[in-house]
Amino acid sequence: MATRIPRIAITSLLNHSRPRRAPPINLRLLPRPLHTTSPPHHPKPPPKASHLASLLLTTSLLLTLPLLSKSETSSLDPSPSPSLPLYHLSEIHQSHGPTSPEPWVTLNNKVYNITSWLPAHPGGDVILRAAGGSLEPYWEIFTIHNSPHVKEILEEYLIGYIHPSDLGPDGKPPATSIEDPFVNDPVRDKRLITHTYKPRNAEPPNQELDKGFYTENGMFYVRHHMWVPEEDGGELVVELPDGEERRYTIGELKKRFKTERVTATLQCSGNRRNDMTRHAGKTNGLQWGVGAISNAVWEGVKLKDLLKDAGLELEQQENEKDMHAWFVGREAYSASIPLPKATDQNGDVLLAWGMNGETLPRDHGFPLRVVVPGNVAARSVKWLSRIVISDEEATSQWQRRDYKSFGPNEGGKEDWDKAPSIQEMPVTSAITGVWVGECVKKVSWMPGGGIGSGERVNGGGRTIDMAATPQKVGFTPKPTSSDGNTPCPETTPDNEPIALQGYAYSGGGRKITRVDVSLDGGATWDQAQLVDDCSNPATPCYGNKSWGWTRWRYNGTLPVLSLPPTVPLPPALAKVGQDCEDGFGRSVSLMGQLPKKQCTTLIVKATDESYNTQPESHKGIYNVRGNLATAWHRVKICPECTKGNGGKGGLVWNTGETYGCGFRKEAEEVREGMRAASESTGNGK
């Protein structure tokens, strides 16, 4: 079968050799001052391909690198290079705008030729809205771009400077303004913990994450690369291998096809990325906790039924295993899956218009989205507008230059063409709730429990991963205190009760068969109780395989721990902290003088029906993108003598902060970002 490039790909290729048309998005550049004189045209040659690949990675909207300060983002080049030409704003605006075959942009007093970058831009042709003008008003909205590394690589596209006569007293060109494309985004639940506001990326706090088998719509994690598109009629176009097209309205889909339901978990490839950062090394991407995963029952039409109706005859596709189904969203995002997955009788790929018995929310794809059970959520394209059956996978950046994983040694030198796109997800699990001592009695699924499973019972701020931020998890009343009147005991009590809960999940429809729990850092193990939510009439499961997560619970007794001394450490020792195993990497010269840190590490790991299990450490699966962070989940808890509860003595149990050796700086950056997120109440938008 001859290779055929889909029409949308042909359009993309042709755009490299003809004037490019700006996309129909809700942005407007206001008039700029025009100038009359122009210097000679001496464009700088485009950067090398290696620079393109690097820029592609670092400017992805996935990245959340430290933001520049206002003074940094507005800094000007005080001494323009005499070897580079000067350009007037009139030439840039008139000759290198959105429809030009050679678009340019400016930033502060510099001029950049972005022609070679266009195929790599994560936002597609959206960047052309800035062509002929300044990036600054866009970067003020898309603050995710304001990172040192992005600006450093942008310098590879520098071709000259703005003529001094076009600059104002502040040394900058006249300011321009644009319409904020995020202004019509939906209002979000304030309980969500936000990583970035524009675009919105947020996850539920631990205590809300797996509160129920189905994640409520307002608490379902949000992963966006751009703004949420405005509502439209929702027409869907299906393009077949021969180029023929068939169009469907949402009303037609609901009327003509059988409505199906599928229970499926969606999980971002970066779920638990902060865990990999803290235990293995710095990663580029949103520092998700354990909440970039959610579960729902979806309602819609099976993709295989639609493709058959559109005229796809699989028996005539000799190389079906080498073909792909592309999904194109209205906001520019696109991705693909192998065609056999799309047409598998048991694959349950759904075109969904409903979620948890309600109309699909705008944040999650209204009016229509794809749900690809068992695969990375990056393939479940929202705001679906087009499906293309092709003999190659999607050519988008999100398919070819993102959502892939590499070896621990390949950071900065990845071979993107060699690595396969992430499709089915590996097995993972996480601890989402810990209760110790008296607090165990308050857990609803324990005998005599008094509140809802997953609800916070013992204070502390919101958190996205209790392994990374301090959180009170228990209290044990005892006639002891740290006030000196009653000595603190040397050890914690025998048979100290503990309760844990969390989730486990494996891609490909593979059922979770076992969850192992350790209360002593992996020295001994026990098995958790798997919650059979599918047998509950209130939460039935739909679909041909185990596409949803498995919630688990565990109760046991903690090992006896030696309690730390109540006297404060000398200042010099207090600054050193704990040893590498416990987190900070203490100074060798002071190790013998430090008291032993008295904590224990809780661990969870899961196994699926194919006996796939989680790796012990993130070090062996480390990759600079921080994808597929699926190592054992560890939460350290530590006891401390306290007056507590109105002066009544006892032990307070808190989660600790566990960092990997050699990565304290990166770990502290993650910690501070997570603390800021946990303290934020959100603004609803």
N, C-alpha and C positions, 0 to 999 in steps of 0.2 A: 504494500500500500504506500503510495507516494506521500511524502511529508506535506502536510497542509498547515499553514500558520493561520490561526483564527483571525477573524477580521479585526478584533480589537488589538491583536498583536501587530498585524499589518499596519494599522493606523499608527501605532507607536513607532514602528520602524520608519515609516514614511516621514514622520515628524522630524526625523533627524536631517532630512534633506529638503524640507519645504517649510514655509512659514507656519508656525505653530499657533493654533487658536486657543485662546484662554478658555478654561473650563467654566461651565455655567454654575458658579458657586456664588454664595451670598456675600461677596466682598466688593468694595468700591474704593478705588483710589481717587482722592480729591484732586483738583487742579494743582499743578505745580508751576512755579515761575519758569518761564521760558527765556532762553538767552540766545543770542544771535550769532555768535562766532564759535567756530569749532576748529580744533587743532587737527593735524593729520591723523589718520587711523593707523595705529601700530599695535594690534592686539598681541598679547603674549601667548605663546603656544600653550595648548591645554596640558594639564598635569599628566603624569604617567598613570598607567592603569592601576598600579599598586596604590597610588594616592587616592584614586577613585574608590577602590575597595575600602581603604581605611576611612575615607570620609563617609562612605555609605554606612559603615558600622557605627561610627561615632555620632552621626547626626540623626540616627534613627529616633523617631518619637518614643521609642522604648526607653531611651536613656534618661537617667536622672542623676547627672553629675552635679557637683556643687555649683550653685549659681554664683555668677560674678556680682560684685557689689555695683551699685549705681555708678560709682566713680570709675570702675574698671570698664563697664559696658559703654561708657561715654568717652573713654579716653581717645585722643587723637594722635596720629603720627606727627610728632613735632618737626621732623625733618624728612620730608618726602625724598625718596631716592631720585637723584638727578638722572638716572638711567631710564626711568620710566616716564612716559608722556603724561601731560595734563589734559583733562577732558572737561568740556563745558556740559552743564546739565542739559542744555537744549539738545545736544547730539545724543546723549544717553537716552533721553526721554523719547525723541523722535525716531531714532534709528535702531534702538535696541530694546524695544518694548515687548509686550506679550506676544505679538504676531511676528516678531523678527526671527529669522533663522539663527541669529546670534544674539540671544538675550544677555543683557548685563544687569547688574545690581550694584548699589552702593551701600557702604556702611561707614558712617562718620565721614571722613574725607577721602576714602579709598574707593576704587572702582574695580569690580570683579567680573570676569567673563565666565558665566556659569553654563555655557553651552554643553561642555563635556560632562557636566554633573547631572543634567536633566534625567537621563535614564536611571540614575541611582537614587534620586531624591525620594525618601520614604513617603512623602506626601504627594507623589506624582506631579502632575502639572500645576498643582496649587501654587508652587513657587513662582510660576509665570505671572501671577497677579502682582508680584513685586517687581517684575522685569521693567527696566526703564526708570526705576525709582529706588528708594531706600528700603533696606531690610529692617531698619530700626523699628518702624511702627508695628511690623509683624512680629518681631522678636519681643516687643513689649507685651504682646498677647501670648505668643508661643514661647514663654520664658524658658522652656526646656532647652532651647537652642543656646542660651546664654551660659555656655560652659567654656572653660579655657581651651579644651582640646578641640572643640568645634571651631572656635575662632582661629586656632593655630592652623588647622588644616584648610580653612577657608583662605588663608594667606597664599596657598598654592595656586589660587585662581586670580591673584592680584595682577592687574594689567596696567594700573596707573593711579592717578590721583585726580580729584576734582580741582578744576582751575580755581586759584585763590579768589578771583573776582566774583565767583559764584558762592563764596562762603560768607556767612554772617560774621558779626563781631565776635561770636564765640568760636569761630573757626569751623563751624559746621554748616551744612546746607540748610535751606529753609525747612522747617518741620512740616511733615504731612501727616494726615490722619486717615484711618480706614475704619470701616464698620467692623465691630467685634463679631466674628462668626459664632462665638459661643453664647451670645446674648440670649438666644432662644433655646438653650439646652434645658432639659427638664430639671425640676427641683428634686434633689436627692434627700434621702433619709439622713438626718444629722448624726445618726449613730455610726454611719460608715466612717472609716478612718481613711483619709485622703492622702495619697502620695503626690499626685499632681492635680491641679484644678483645671488647667487648660492645656491639653485635653484632660478630662476627668479620669483618674485611675484610683480606685478605692476598694477596700476590702472590709468585711464585717469584723468587729472585735471578736476575740475568742469566745466570749460568753454568749454571743449570738450565732456564731458560725454553724454549729451542728445542734442547735437547740431542738430542732425537729428534723425528721428525715428529709422533708422537702424544705429547702431554704426559701423563706418568704421573699416575694419579688423585690421588696424594698431593701432587703439585706443581701441579695445576690451580688457577688462582686462585680465591679464595673471596670472594663478594660477598653479604652478608646485610644485611637491614634489621631483622631481629629474631632471635630464637633459632631453633634448629633444632627443628621439631615432633617430638613423640614418635611412635614408630612405631605404625601402626594397620593395619587390614585393607586399606586402599588402595582403597575403593570410589570409582568415578568416576561422576558424574552429568552427562548431556548434556541440555541444555534447548534445544528447537527454537523457531523463531519463533512457533508457535502456542501455546507454553506447555507442550506435552507434554514429558515427561521419560523418559529411558531410563537405566538404571543398569547398570554393568559392574563386575565384580571384576577384579583384576589377573590372577587365574587364568584368567578367561574371555577376557580380551584375548590372553593367551599361547596359549590353546587354539584359539580360533575364528578368529583372524586370521593372515595370513601375516607371519612375522617379517622385518622389513626392517632394513638397515644403511645408515647415512648418515655420511660423513665431514664434519664441520662444525667450524669455528672459532667460538667464542663470544668476544665482545669487549665490555667495558663501554664505555658512551659516554664515560666519563671517562678511558679509557686515555691515557697521556702527558699528563695534566692538569698535572703539575708542570712539564712543558716549556713549556706555555702560560703558566703563572705566572711562570716565570723570564724568558721572552722578551717577554711582552706586558703582563701586569698581574695583580693579585691575583684569584684565583678561589675561589669557594665550593664546596667539595667535597673528597672524599678525594684527597690529592695522590698519585695513582697515578704510578708510573714507566712503564716500557715493558711491564710484565708483567700488566696487567689484560686479558689475552688468552691463550687456550690452545686447543689443538686435540685432538680426540678422535674416535673412531668410536663412534657411538651405535646402540643396538639397541632395536627396539620395533615399533610398528604405525603405519602411515601415518594421519594425521589424516583425510584424505579418505575412506579406507576405513571408518573408524569412523563418520563423519558420515553416510555413505550407509547403513550398517547401522542407524543410529539413526533413519532415516526422512527425512533432509534431501533434498529433491528440488530440485536446483538449477534445473532447467528451469522450475520454477514460481516461482522467485524473480526477478521482473522487474527488480529493482534490485539484483542481486547485488553489483555494483561498489560500492554504497553501504552494504553490510552488513559486519558485523564478527564475529569469533570472539573471545569473552572467555575468558580463562583465570584461574581463581581458585585460589590456593594455600591450604593449610590454616593458614598462619600469619597471614593477612589480606592478603597481597599479591595484586594482580590487575592484569592488563594485557590488551591486545587487539591483533589484527592484522586487516587487511582480509580479508574472506571469500575474495576471489579468490586470495590467497596461501595460505590454508588448504586450498583445494580444487584448487589447481593440480596437474595431473598431474606436472609437472616441479618443483614447489615443494619436495617432500621434507620437508614438516613432519611431525615424528615425535613420537609419545608414547612416550618412552623409559623402559625399565626396566634397560637395560644400558649400560655405559660401558667402552670399551677391553677388551672380552671379560670383564668382571667385572660383578657386581651393582652397580647404581647406588649410589654411596656416599650416606650421609645428608646430607653437606654439599652434595651436588649433586642432591638431589631425591628420594631414596628414599621411597616405592617407585615413583613415577611423576612424570615431568616432561615439559614440552613442550620440543622443540628446534626453533627456527625458523631454519633455515640462511640465512645472508646478512643477517639482521636484527640489530639491536642486541640484546645478550643480555638486556636488560630485558624483552623479550617472551617469552623462553624460561622461563616460570614453573615454579618448583620446587614439589614436594610437591602436585602437581595434584589437586584434589578436584572441580572443576566446570568445564564448558564451556558457554557460553551463546551462542547465535546471535542477534544483535540488529541492529537498524537504526541503532544508534549505537555509537560506540566506548566502551570501558570508562570509567566515571565516576570511577575511582579517582584519587587524587592522583598516582600514579606515571604515569598516562596523560595526565591533563589539566594537571597543574601541575608536571611534572618531565620529565626526558628530552626536552627541547626545546632549541633553540638560537636565539640572537638576534644582532642586529647589535652591533658594538663600542660603539655609542653608547646602547644600550638598557638598560644595567645599572640596576636599581632601578625601571625603568618598563616592564617587559615586558608585552606584550599576550598573555597565555597563550592566550586563545581564538583569536587570529589565527594563531599559529605552529602548524604541523603537528607531530604527534608523530614522533619519530625512528623510522624503520623500517629501511630498508636503509642499510648503513654505507658511508661514502666510503672511498677508497683510502688506505692508510697503510703505513708501513714503519719499521723501527728497526734500529739497530746494537746487537747484544747481545754481541759479542766483538771485541777488538782485541789484536793481538800484533805487537810490533816487534822488530827485530834478531834476536838469538839465539833469542828465544822463538818465532819463527815456525817453527823446526824441530820444535817440540814439538806442533804442531797436527796432528791425525790425518789431516785431509783434504789436508794439504800433503805433497809427496814426502818420505818418510822420517819422517813425523810419528809421535810416540810416545805420545800420550794421546788420550782421547776428545774429539771435537769439542764445544766449548762448556765444557770443564772449565777451571777457573782454573789458569794455569801460572806465575803470577808474583806471588803474594801479594796482600795487600790484603783489606779487609773485604768483607762481602756488600754488594751495592748493587742498587737497583731501577732505576737509570739511570746509566750511567757518564758521561753528559754532565753530571751534577749533583754527583757526589761524587768527590774525588780517588782515583785508583786506579793502581797501578803496572801498566803494560801491556808493558814491554819493557826489555831491557838490551843494550847494545852494548859488548863488551870492547874497550878501547883503551888504549894506554900513556899515558894522560892521567889527571889527577886534580885535585881541588880542594885538595890539601894544600900547594900552592905549590912542590913539588919538580919537578913536571912541568906545564908550562903547559897550560891548557885550550885546545883549538884554537878557531879563530874560527868554524868552521862544522861542521855535522854531516857524516858521510861521504856520498859519492856512492852512489847505488843502495842506500840503506838499505831493507831489505825490510820489508813490512808485510802482515798478513793481517787480514781483517775477515769477520764473519759476522753474520747477522740474519734477520729475517723480513719479508715483505710480504703484504698482505692487502687484498682489496676485497670489499665486500658485494654482494648481489644475484646471487651465483654468477658474477661476472665474473673471469675468469682473469687472473693477473698475467703480463704479457708482457715486461716489461723492468724492471730495477732499475739505476739510474744511481748511480755512486759518484764523488765528488770527494775528492781528498787535499789540496787547496789552497784550501779555502773557496769552491769554486764557479768558480774561474778556468778549470779544465779538467775534463773528465769522461771516464769510461770505464764499461763495462758489467760488472756482476757476473755470475757463473755462477749460474743458477737450478737448484736441486737438484730432480731429477725423482723425488721420493719415491713418487709414485703408480705408477711403473714397477718399484719394488722389491717383490718378492714378499712381503717381510716387513712392508711398510706399504702394502697396496693401498688405493685410494680407492673409496668407495661413494657413489652418488647420481647425479643427472641433470645436475648442474652442478659447477663448481669452487667448492665451499663451504669448502674448507680453505685454510689459509695456504700460502704458498710460502717455503721457506727459501732463502737465497742465501749465496754465498761470494765472496770477492774477495781476490786477492793482487797486489801491485804494489810500487812503490818510492816512497818519500817524496821530496818536493822537498828540496833542500839548504836548511838553515836556519842563520841566524847564531846562535851560542850566546851566552847572556847572560853578563855578567861574573861572576867568582867572588867579588869583594869584596862585602861586605854594604852595603846602602843605608843612608844616614843615617836615623835613626828617623823624622824628619818625612816623608821621602819613602816610607819603607816602609809607613807607614799609608795613604798615598794610594792605592796599588794601581795597577791597570791602567786603560787608557782605556775609554771606553764600548763600543767595538767588541769589545774583549777581555773586558769584563765589569763593571768596577766604577764607571766614571764619575769620572775623575781630576779634580783641581782644575785649572782653567785656568791659574792663576798658577804651577803647578809643572810643567806639562806638558813644558816644554823641558828640565827638569833630570832627567827620568826616563829610564832606559835603555829602549830599545825591547823590548817583550815578544816573545820568540822562540817562537812556537807555530805550529801549523797546525791548521786545522779540517777534520775529516772529515765528509762529508755523504752521506746516502743519500736517494733519492727513487724512488718506484715509479710505474709506469704499467700500467693494466689493458687488457683487450682492447677496451674502448670508448674508449681513449685518454684516459680520465680520469687525471689526475696530481695530485700533491700541491701545495698552495700553497707558495710560497717562505717566507712568514713567518706567524707566528701573529698578528701585529698586525692583519692584514686579516680574520681569522676569529675574533678575540677575542670571547668572551662571558663574562659574569660567572659563569656556571655552569661554565665550563671544559669544556664538552662538545665532542666531535669535534675534538680537538687533533691535527690531521693534517699539520701543516707539515713541511717537510724536517727530518729528524732530524740534529742536529749534535753532534759530539763533538770537543772541542778536546784536542790532545795537545801536551805540551811536553817538550823534552829538558833535562837538567841534568847537568853534570859531577859525578862522585862518585868516591870511593875504591871503593865497592861491593865486593862479593864478596871478603871477606877482605883488603881493601887493594888489590886489583887495580883499576886505573883503568878508567873507562869512562863511558858515558852511560846514565842511567836515564830512561825515558820514562814520563810520567804523564799521566792525563787531567786537564784543567783544569776550572774552574767558570765557566761562561759565563752571565752574567746580562744582561738587557736594560737599556737606559738608563732611568733614572728609577725603577727598581723594586728598588733594592738591599734595602730593608727587607723587602719581601715575599719576595724571593729568599732572604734569609738565614733567614727563618722556615721556608721550605721546606727549605733545606739542613739546618738543625738537626734538623728533624723526620725527614728522610731519614737523617741520620747516626745518630740515636737508633734508628731502625728497623733500620738495617744492623748496629748493634752488639748488638741484642737477639737472644737465642737462642730466645725464645718459651718458653711454659710448657706447651705441648702441648694446651692447651684453648682 
